[in-house]
Amino acid sequence: VSPPCVNETSAKIYLNTPAVRTALHIAAKALTWDVCSGPVGAGYHRLYTTMRPQYEKALSRKMRILVYNGDVDMACNFLGDEWFVDQLDAKNPQQRKSWYYEAADGTKQVAGFYKAFDQITFVTVRGAGHMVPSDKPRPALKMFLSFIQRQPF
Amino acid sequence: APEEDLVTSLPGLGWKPNFKQYSGYLDAARSRHLHYWFVESSSNPKTDPVVLWMNGGPGCSSLHGMLTEHGPFRIQDDGKTLGPNPFAWNQVANMIYLEAPAGVGFSYSDDGNYTTDDDEVAMNNHLALKAFFTKFPEYKSHDFYISGESYGGIYVPTLASVVLDDPAINLKGFVVGNGLSDDDLNDNSIVYFAYYHGLIGESDWKFLLSYCCPGASSASVCDFAAGSRKSQQCLEKLSAVQQLVWASGLNVYNLYGECAGGALDRRFYYDKKADRFVTNQYLYPFNSMLKTDMSVMTMLKLASAKNVG
């Protein structure tokens, strides 16, 4: 089963090639690879309608959190996640600011906007949809690197 | 590292990667075997952090993230060759791509039972992580992060919450991209998003405000989700908005992107060329206001059943 507007044909061809399955040590019992599983999706039981308690627990244990959103996605839009982060009442909220990346031609471009708190940062990626690293790979890598290496945005 | 999981060559890869990669299985509970693909950092694998990545669904494969989002390889259109991704995240981290829960991608269960829930997924993913660090003890002391996208907005914090109580794993934080964090906030905000992006007009907007939050002092504080539980008119109009967003031919994942396969105003169909069912209801758990179409849900279940024609 496929989600709408997504073309996974090449991945499906590649990953179901017998030589690829062998190279990846795929078990004989494994099913034909597909992007999404109908049986898992149809048999899945959701237990949670909000992740607020989990975030609060993580913040209380001094975890670092990055929440990012491509700003033209509608499945999980940026506004809802920004409200979610705001409502966590994380400490020391900073002003919402733009962040930048270096484009292929060497120019400095606005990558999106971010709002930092003590342990959690909310980031938008301008012009990216649901799959941010596919849509905007260059700013996505910069964002990931900034978080992982504790660098400022 | 387990030599038996080392990937020594990959079909279609015409260049030699400057990092090691491993692929194999991590055992979880109830005879479930989760497939992982681990790509070491191409910079400093001995010091860089370890990052787990999970795509969403629920039920979608993290190899999608590996091969089309931020992994080191990009499958070319021919489905045979792999090109490099100059923006791969394994340039700065050791990345684990985990296919979970069982039944997704190459992951499987000995008993063929693929029903599960959020807590069981977190529990099994935790067991898989323990199995990973048993296979790769040299990474046990590294900083560890959990990351994911979409329904990963549920997978990631629920797993982090479990791992937080396991001192054997050096968890430092987590990353969520375009995640489902809160149903009501996601449902409410998309109405504002649709209006602000010109998908619905002034008269529909005024109708929504008047029926969904009649007493609200300002349009910026309307709780549409709550309104839909009180007013049938509100619910009907919100359902139309959700239909527009999810099933009108727009690309729900990228408003300004084209829709692969074309803009088909159908909620469930068989794509003969791709040999698969396509449904905007795949992500039905995301959406409390989109009226459940029982015929579509039944079709989805039938499409998943091997013995039903």
Interface residues (C-beta under 8 A of the other chain):
Chain A: V1 S2 P3 P4 C5 V6 N7 E8 T9 S10 A11 K12 I13 Y14 L15 T17 A19 V20 R21 A23 L24 H25 I26 A27 K29 A30 L31 W33 D34 V35 C36 S37 G38 P39 V40 G41 A42 G43 Y44 H45 R46 L47 Y48 T49 T50 M51 R52 P53 Q54 Y55 K57 A58 R61 M63 R64 I65 L66 V67 Y68 N69 G70 V72 D73 M74 A75 C76 N77 F78 L79 G80 D81 W83 F84 Q87 Q119 G127 A128 G129 H130 M131 V132 P133 S134 D135 P137 R138 A140 L141 F144 L145 F147 I148 Q149
Chain B: E4 D5 V7 T8 S9 L10 P11 G12 S23 G24 Y25 H33 H35 W37 P49 V51 G57 P58 G59 C60 S61 L63 H64 G65 L67 T68 E69 H70 I75 Q76 D77 D78 G79 K80 L82 N85 P86 F87 A88 W89 Q91 V92 A93 P101 A102 G103 V104 G105 F106 S107 Y108 D110 Y114 T115 T116 D117 D118 D119 Y145 E149 S150 G153 I154 P157 T158 A160 S161 L164 L171 K172 G173 F174 V175 V176 G177 N178 G179 L180 S181 D182 D183 D184 L185 N186 D187 N188 S189 I190 Y192 F193 A194 V245 W246 A247 L250 N251 V252 Y253 N254 L255 Y256 G257 E258 C259 A260 G261 D271 A274 R276 F277 V278 T279 N280 Y282 L283 P285 F286 L300 K301 A303 S304
